[in-house]
C-alpha cells in the first residue's frame, strides 16, 4: 500500500496527519488473479461537541433539537449571517450596473454577464446557489466571503461601501459582525473577512491554481485539499444532486469531471481523500436511513403536550423566522401540525438523499479502481 495512498491525511490543516486512512487488515485479501482487495470501514466525522446516540428516542430528540447530524466547519460565523452580508454586496453591484451615471457602471455590467452568483466562490457559492439542504445552510459556519472578480477596483469599492475596512498590515478586508443566538438570545461578535481569490492566485491547501467559481472548480480545490470540512461540503452537495433531476443537474454532471481528473493524477494525497470521501458518505447514508425510520416512528410525539409542552414548541420555532411567523399567525395547535408535516417530509427526503450518496460512491469507487487496475489493487468499503 506504500506509495498508493496516504495512510495519514490532513483532517483540519496542512500537515496535521490526524485522519487515519488504514484498511481493515483482517479483511484485506488477494484473489487468484493477484488482485489485492483493500477493505475500509465506514467512518463518521469527529466532532468533540456531539456524538450520535445509539438510542432511537434520543436520536429523534436530537433531530427535533436540530442536532442529529454535525457539519464540520472552518469558521465561527453562521453562513446565514454571512450570506446576508454577501447579498448586500451583490445588491450594491446590481444597483451600480443599473445606474448609467455611476463611474463603475460598465465594470459592474461586465462583472454580471455570467450572473451574480458566478462572482462568489466556495462555501457562500454553495449557500447562495442552494446546492445543499437547508439543514447544511443553517448549521455551516465560516469566516470569509471568497469572491472571483476580475474588476478588482470595483470590488474594493463595493466592500468599502458595505462597511468593510482594509487591514493595512494583512491587506485583507474586514468587518465586525454581530448577531444574536436564536436559542440563548446572547449576542456574538466576530470578524468577517472578504477576499478576491484572484489576488491570492494560489490555493493555499494544495498549491494548485484556482481557475474560477463553478461547482467543478470548487470541487477541484476541495478534493485536493481534502480537509474534513471540504469532504463534508462535497457530500452535502452530492446528497441533493444526482444528475437526473434538480435545478443543478447539468452543473452537477459537469462537476463530476473533477473527480475523474483527481483520480487520473494517482496522487497519494488525492487518492486518500477520495477513499475518505467514500467512507464518510456511506456512513452518512446509513445515518440518514436510520433518522428517517426514527422520525416516522416517533413523529406523533410532537402532539404529546407532556413530552413537548407549549413552551417547548415556542422554543423549537426559534430555529426559523418562518416558523415564528407561522406560530404568531396560527397558534400552537396549528403549529404542532405544521411541524409534524415538516418532519414527515424530512423523513421522506432522507432515503432519497441516502440513495444519491450510495450512487455517488458507487461511481467514485468504480472510477478509483479503474485507475489502479494496472497495479492489481481494488478499494471497497465494508457493508
C-alpha positions in Angstrom: 0.0 0.0 0.0 3.0 2.3 0.3 3.0 4.9 -2.4 -0.6 4.3 -3.4 -2.4 6.5 -0.8 -1.6 8.4 2.4 -2.4 6.3 5.4 -2.3 9.6 7.5 -4.2 12.5 5.9 -5.0 16.1 6.8 -8.3 16.4 8.6 -8.1 20.1 9.6 -5.0 21.9 8.3 -2.0 21.1 6.2 0.5 18.8 7.9 -1.8 17.7 10.7 -1.9 14.0 9.7 -4.8 13.4 12.0 -7.1 11.3 9.7 -6.3 7.6 9.7 -7.0 6.0 6.3 -5.9 2.5 7.2 -7.7 -0.5 5.7 -9.1 -3.4 7.7 -6.1 -5.7 7.8 -8.1 -8.7 8.7 -10.3 -8.2 5.7 -7.6 -7.4 3.2 -7.2 -10.3 0.7 -5.8 -11.4 -2.6 -7.6 -13.3 -5.3 -6.2 -16.0 -7.7 -5.5 -13.3 -10.3 -3.2 -11.5 -8.0 -5.6 -8.6 -7.2 -5.3 -7.2 -3.7 -8.6 -6.0 -2.1 -8.3 -3.3 0.5 -11.4 -3.0 2.5 -12.1 0.1 4.6 -14.7 0.7 7.4 -17.3 3.4 7.2 -16.3 6.5 9.2 -18.1 9.4 10.8 -16.6 12.9 11.2 -15.1 13.5 14.6 -17.0 16.2 16.5 -15.9 16.9 20.1 -19.3 18.7 20.8 -21.6 16.0 19.5 -21.8 12.2 19.2 -24.7 10.3 17.5 -26.7 8.5 20.1 -27.4 4.8 19.7 -30.8 5.1 21.4 -33.7 5.8 18.9 -35.8 8.1 21.0 -32.7 10.1 21.9 -31.9 10.3 18.2 -35.4 11.7 17.5 -35.0 14.2 20.3 -31.7 15.3 18.8 -33.3 15.6 15.4 -36.1 17.8 16.9 -33.4 19.9 18.6 -31.6 20.3 15.3 -28.6 18.2 16.2 -29.0 14.8 14.6 -26.0 15.4 12.3 -23.0 17.6 12.8 -21.3 19.5 9.9 -17.5 20.2 10.1 -16.9 23.9 9.7 -13.9 26.2 9.2 -15.1 29.3 10.9 -17.2 30.8 13.7 -19.9 32.8 12.0 -23.1 31.1 10.8 -23.4 31.1 7.0 -26.9 32.6 7.4 -25.3 35.7 8.8 -22.5 35.9 6.2 -25.0 35.3 3.4 -26.8 38.5 4.3 -23.6 40.4 4.0 -22.8 38.8 0.6 -26.3 39.8 -0.6 -25.7 43.4 0.4 -22.6 43.5 -1.6 -24.2 41.9 -4.7 -27.2 44.2 -4.3 -24.8 47.2 -4.4 -23.3 45.7 -7.5 -26.6 45.4 -9.3 -27.6 49.0 -8.3 -24.3 50.1 -9.8 -24.9 48.2 -13.0 -28.4 49.8 -13.4 -27.1 53.4 -12.9 -25.6 54.7 -16.2 -24.2 57.7 -14.3 -22.2 55.6 -11.9 -18.5 55.8 -12.7 -18.2 51.9 -12.3 -21.4 51.1 -14.3 -19.7 49.4 -17.2 -17.4 47.4 -14.9 -20.4 46.3 -13.0 -22.3 45.2 -16.1 -19.3 43.3 -17.3 -18.9 41.5 -13.9 -22.6 40.4 -14.0 -22.5 38.9 -17.5 -22.4 35.3 -16.1 -24.8 36.1 -13.2 -24.1 37.4 -9.8 -23.5 34.0 -8.1 -20.6 33.4 -10.5 -18.8 36.1 -8.5 -18.8 34.1 -5.3 -16.7 31.0 -4.6 -16.6 28.2 -2.1 -19.0 27.9 0.9 -21.0 31.0 0.1 -21.4 30.0 -3.5 -22.9 26.6 -2.3 -25.1 28.5 0.2 -26.4 31.2 -2.1 -27.0 28.8 -5.0 -28.8 26.4 -2.8 -26.7 23.4 -3.8 -27.3 21.7 -0.4 -30.1 21.1 2.1 -31.5 23.8 4.3 -30.0 21.9 7.3 -26.5 22.4 6.0 -27.1 26.0 5.2 -28.3 26.6 8.7 -25.5 24.8 10.5 -22.4 25.5 8.4 -20.0 28.1 9.8 -17.2 30.0 8.1 -15.3 33.3 8.5 -15.0 34.7 5.0 -16.6 35.5 1.6 -14.4 34.4 -1.3 -15.1 36.4 -4.5 -13.9 35.8 -8.0 -13.9 39.2 -9.8 -11.6 40.5 -12.4 -12.9 44.0 -11.7 -10.7 44.4 -8.6 -11.2 48.2 -8.2 -15.0 47.7 -8.4 -15.0 45.0 -5.7 -12.8 47.2 -3.4 -15.3 50.0 -3.8 -18.3 47.7 -3.0 -16.6 46.3 0.1 -15.9 49.9 1.3 -19.5 50.9 0.7 -20.6 47.9 2.8 -18.5 49.0 5.8 -15.6 46.7 5.2 -12.2 48.1 6.1 -8.8 47.1 4.7 -6.3 45.9 7.2 -3.1 47.8 6.5 -0.9 45.0 7.9 -2.6 42.0 6.2 -4.1 43.6 3.2 -7.4 41.8 4.0 -10.9 43.4 4.0 -12.5 43.0 7.4 -15.8 43.8 9.1 -17.0 43.2 12.6 -20.3 41.2 12.6 -22.7 40.9 15.5 -25.6 38.5 15.7 -28.0 37.0 18.2 -28.1 33.3 19.0 -31.8 32.3 18.5 -31.6 29.8 21.4 -29.7 31.6 24.1 -30.6 35.2 22.9 -26.9 36.1 23.5 -25.0 38.4 21.2 -21.8 37.2 19.4 -19.2 39.4 17.7 -16.7 38.1 15.2 -14.5 39.4 12.3 -15.7 38.6 8.8 -13.1 38.6 6.0 -13.7 39.3 2.4 -11.1 38.4 -0.3 -10.9 38.3 -4.1 -9.3 34.9 -4.9 -7.7 36.5 -8.0 -5.4 38.3 -5.6 -4.4 35.0 -3.9 -3.6 33.2 -7.1 -2.5 30.0 -5.4 -4.6 27.6 -3.5 -3.0 27.6 0.0 -4.0 24.0 0.6 -2.5 22.1 -2.4 -0.5 24.7 -4.3 -2.7 24.5 -7.4 -4.1 27.4 -9.3 -7.7 28.5 -8.8 -9.5 28.6 -12.1 -12.9 30.0 -11.4 -16.1 29.8 -9.3 -18.1 26.9 -10.9 -19.1 23.9 -8.9 -16.5 21.8 -10.8 -13.8 24.3 -9.8 -14.9 24.4 -6.2 -14.7 20.6 -6.1 -11.3 20.7 -7.7 -10.0 22.7 -4.8 -11.9 20.7 -2.1 -10.8 17.3 -3.4 -7.2 18.3 -3.5 -7.2 19.9 -0.1 -9.4 17.2 1.4 -9.9 18.6 4.9 -13.0 17.2 6.8 -14.9 20.4 6.1 -14.1 20.1 2.3 -15.2 16.4 2.1 -18.4 17.3 4.2 -19.3 20.0 1.8 -18.9 17.7 -1.3 -21.0 15.1 0.4 -23.8 17.6 1.2 -23.9 18.7 -2.4 -23.9 15.0 -3.6 -26.9 14.3 -1.3 -29.3 16.5 -3.2 -27.9 16.2 -6.7 -27.9 13.0 -8.9 -27.7 14.3 -12.5 -31.3 13.2 -13.1 -33.4 15.9 -11.6 -32.9 19.1 -9.7 -32.0 22.7 -10.6 -28.3 22.0 -10.8 -28.5 18.8 -12.9 -26.2 19.9 -15.8 -23.7 21.7 -13.5 -23.5 18.6 -11.2 -22.8 16.3 -14.2 -20.0 18.7 -15.3 -18.6 18.8 -11.8 -18.1 15.0 -11.8 -15.2 15.6 -14.2 -13.3 17.0 -11.2 -13.3 13.5 -9.6 -12.0 11.8 -12.8 -9.3 14.4 -13.1 -8.4 13.9 -9.4 -8.3 10.1 -9.9 -6.2 10.4 -13.0 -3.3 12.0 -11.1 -2.9 8.9 -8.9 -1.6 11.4 -6.3 -1.3 9.6 -2.9 -3.0 12.5 -1.1 -5.8 12.8 -3.6 -6.4 9.0 -3.5 -6.5 9.1 0.2 -9.1 12.0 0.1 -11.3 10.0 -2.3 -11.2 6.9 -0.1 -12.1 9.1 2.9 -15.0 10.7 0.9 -16.4 7.2 0.2 -16.1 6.1 3.9 -17.8 9.3 5.2 -20.5 9.3 2.5 -21.6 5.7 3.2 -21.7 6.2 6.9 -23.9 9.3 6.4 -26.2 7.4 4.0 -26.7 4.8 6.8 -27.4 7.5 9.3 -29.9 9.2 7.0 -31.8 6.0 6.6 -31.9 5.5 10.4 -33.0 9.0 11.1 -35.9 8.6 8.6 -37.1 5.4 10.4 -36.8 7.1 13.8 -38.8 10.2 12.6 -41.6 8.0 11.2 -41.7 6.0 14.5 -41.8 9.0 16.9 -43.2 11.9 14.9 -46.6 11.7 16.6 -44.9 12.6 19.9 -45.0 16.3 18.8 -48.7 16.2 19.7 -47.9 14.9 23.2 -48.0 18.0 25.4 -46.4 16.2 28.3 -43.4 15.4 26.1 -43.5 18.7 24.1 -45.3 21.3 26.1 -46.3 24.7 24.6 -43.1 26.4 25.8 -41.0 23.7 24.0 -42.9 24.3 20.8 -42.2 28.0 21.1 -38.6 27.2 21.6 -38.4 25.0 18.5 -39.9 27.7 16.4 -36.9 29.9 17.1 -34.8 28.0 14.6 -36.7 29.6 11.8 -38.2 33.0 11.3 -40.9 31.4 9.1 -41.9 29.1 12.0 -42.1 32.1 14.3 -44.3 34.0 11.9 -46.5 30.9 11.5 -46.8 30.4 15.2 -47.8 34.0 15.7 -50.4 33.9 12.9 -51.9 30.4 13.6 -51.3 29.5 17.2 -49.8 26.5 18.9 -52.1 23.7 17.8 -51.7 24.5 14.1 -48.0 25.0 14.6 -47.8 21.4 16.0 -49.5 20.2 12.8 -47.1 22.2 10.7 -44.0 20.8 12.4 -45.4 17.3 12.2 -45.9 17.7 8.5 -42.4 19.2 8.1 -40.9 16.2 9.9 -42.8 13.8 7.8 -41.4 15.4 4.6 -37.9 15.3 6.1 -38.4 11.5 6.7 -39.4 11.1 3.1 -36.4 13.1 1.8 -33.6 11.3 3.7 -33.8 7.9 2.0 -33.6 9.7 -1.3 -30.5 11.6 -0.1 -29.1 8.3 1.0 -29.8 6.8 -2.4 -28.0 9.7 -4.1 -24.9 9.2 -1.8 -24.8 5.4 -2.5 -24.9 6.0 -6.2 -22.3 8.7 -6.0 -19.9 6.5 -4.1 -20.5 3.5 -6.4 -19.3 5.7 -9.2 -16.3 7.1 -7.3 -15.2 3.6 -6.3 -15.6 2.4 -9.8 -13.6 5.3 -11.1 -10.9 4.9 -8.5 -10.5 1.2 -9.0 -10.2 1.7 -12.8 -7.1 3.9 -12.2 -5.4 1.3 -10.1 -6.3 -1.8 -12.1 -2.7 -1.8 -13.6 -1.4 -2.3 -10.0 -3.9 -5.1 -9.4 -5.4 -3.0 -6.5 -9.1 -2.7 -5.6 -10.7 -0.5 -3.0 -14.0 -1.2 -1.3 -16.0 -0.2 1.8 -17.4 -2.8 4.1 -21.2 -3.1 4.1 
